[in-house]
């Protein structure tokens, strides 16, 4: 619903910030990672996640899209709420969380306050495939966030190719040419399928 907030930084604390956006002050809960990324300048833009409960609406702010994506993946796991996800992103960087999940490092995930052995194992089991699908762990790029690749995959599915096989071929094409157009991706994929 609210994807980002940009405005004048009014107040900055390790747990939250207040941003004045056209005369309205928004309080955003943040992680220590985001706190360390916020410059001390007046104008600020944070990506947001809005949590709606029956008794409250809470905004969470993130310095990067990748941190917000990891936060959303974490809260999708049973037993991980927004508080624990925020603690995890305060204890570890988003890259450390991604890599820990990708390689199955239970000890790293369990090192976060509030996460026991079973929850750490559940996080890895439920998120490993998603993290590996979204991120290229070696260099941190997110090839599947490329809208051209998404459109090409959709077109290939309509043409009758399996999703898994198409994804493998399209990801290979994107890794060789980040700026490839939809047409180029489809043509190259058809040669390789």
N, C-alpha and C positions, 0 to 999 in steps of 0.2 A: 504494500500500500504506500508506504513512505520509503523511497529507495535511498535518498541521501538528504542531508541538511547542510546548507552553506550559509554562512553568515559571520557575524562578529563574535569572537570568543569573549565571553563575559567572565567566566570563572573556570578554573582548571584545577581539579583535584585528581589524585591517583585512581579514584574509583568512578568519577563522573566529571562531565563538563557541562557548562551552560552556554548555549549558542543563541544569540539574538538574531532572529531571522525576520526582518521587516516589522520590528516592534514586538514580536512574540518570542519569549524565552523558552527554549526547549532544553530539558535536562536529558542527557544521554549517559547511560551507564557504559563504562569503557573498561577494557582490560589494561593491565600495566604495559603490555606491548604497545597498544594504541597510545597510551599516555606518553611513552618514550618517543613516539613518532610525531607527536603534535608539536609543531614549531611554536615559538613564542610570539608569533605575529598575530595581528588582529583578525585577519580574514581566515576562515577555516571551513573546510568541507569534510564531512565524515559520511561514510556509507552507513546505512542503518538497517536494523531489523526491528520490526514492531511486534511485540508479544501482547496479545489480547487475552485477558482472563476476564471472568465475570465481574471481578471487583477492581481491576486495574488495567491500564494500558501502559506498557513500559517500552521505552526506546533504548536500543543498544547501539552504540556507535563504534565504527571500525575505520582504521586508517587506510585499509586496502580492501579490494573486492575479495582477494584470496582469504583474508582473515574472516570476513563475513561468511564466505562459503564454508570454511572449516567449522565455524560456529554453528551454522545451520545443519551441517552433517552431524556434528556432535549431539545437538539437541534432538535429532531424529532417533537416537538410540534410547531404548527404554532404560530408565535409571539415571540418565544424564539430563539434568535440568539446566536452565540458563545460568544459574549460580555456579554449578560445577564446570560448565563449558567456559564461563568467563574466568574461573580460577585456573583452568587448564591453559587458557591463552595468556594468563598472567604469569604462569610458571614456566611455560615453554613458548617459543616462537611458533607462528603458524607453520613454518617450514619443518621445525622439529616434530610437531604433532603429525603432519602429513607423512614424514619419513618414518616416524615411529609406528604409525598404523600400517604403512606400506610394507615394512620389513617385519612386522609382527613383534615389535619390542614391548612385551608386556611389562617389563620392569620400568621402562620409561613412562608409560601411560599410568602405571600404578604409583609412580613417584608423586603424582599430583594429589594434594590433600583432598580427601573425600572420595577417592576412587580405590576400591578394593580389588582383589585379584579377579573375582568373577566379572565385575563391571569392566575392568581393563580388557579381559578376554572377549567380552561381548562387544566392546567398542571395536576391537580389531576384527573380529569375525564379521560384524555387520558392515563395517566401513572399508575394509581392505579393497574389495573389488571396485567400490565407488571411487576411492582415492586413486587407485591405479588407472581407472578409466579416465578420470578428469585431468590428472596431472602427470606430466613427464617428470618423475622424481629427480632425475639427474640434473636438470637445469631449471626446474620449477615452472616451465611454461605450461599453459593449459590449452593443449591443442583442440580439445572439444568445445572450447568457448568460441571457436571460430564459426561465425554464422554461415560462412560459405561452405564449410565442411558439413554443418547440420543440414543445409539445403541439399547438398549433393547426396548425403546419406538418405534423405527422404526420397529424393528422385530415384536412387538406386533401388530402394525398397519397392517403390511403385513399379519399377521395371522387373521386379521378381527376384532380385538377389537377396540372399540372407543378410540380416542385420550384422551379425557377428563378423562374417567374411568381409562385408563392405566396410565396416569400421576399421578393420585391420589394414585394408588397402588404402582407404582414405587417410588414415593417420600417417601411413608411410609417405603418401604424397605430400601431405601438409608439412611433415618434418623436413622434407627436401625443399619445399617452396611455401613459406609462410603466407605469401601474398597471392597465392593461386586463386583465380576466379572460380565461380561455381562451374562454369563450362569446362575450364581446364581440368578441374578435379574429376568431373564426370567422365570426360574423354579419356584421361589417364586411367581412371578406375576400370572403365570398360575394356581397356587393353589388358589389364591385369586380372580380371575376374574370369 
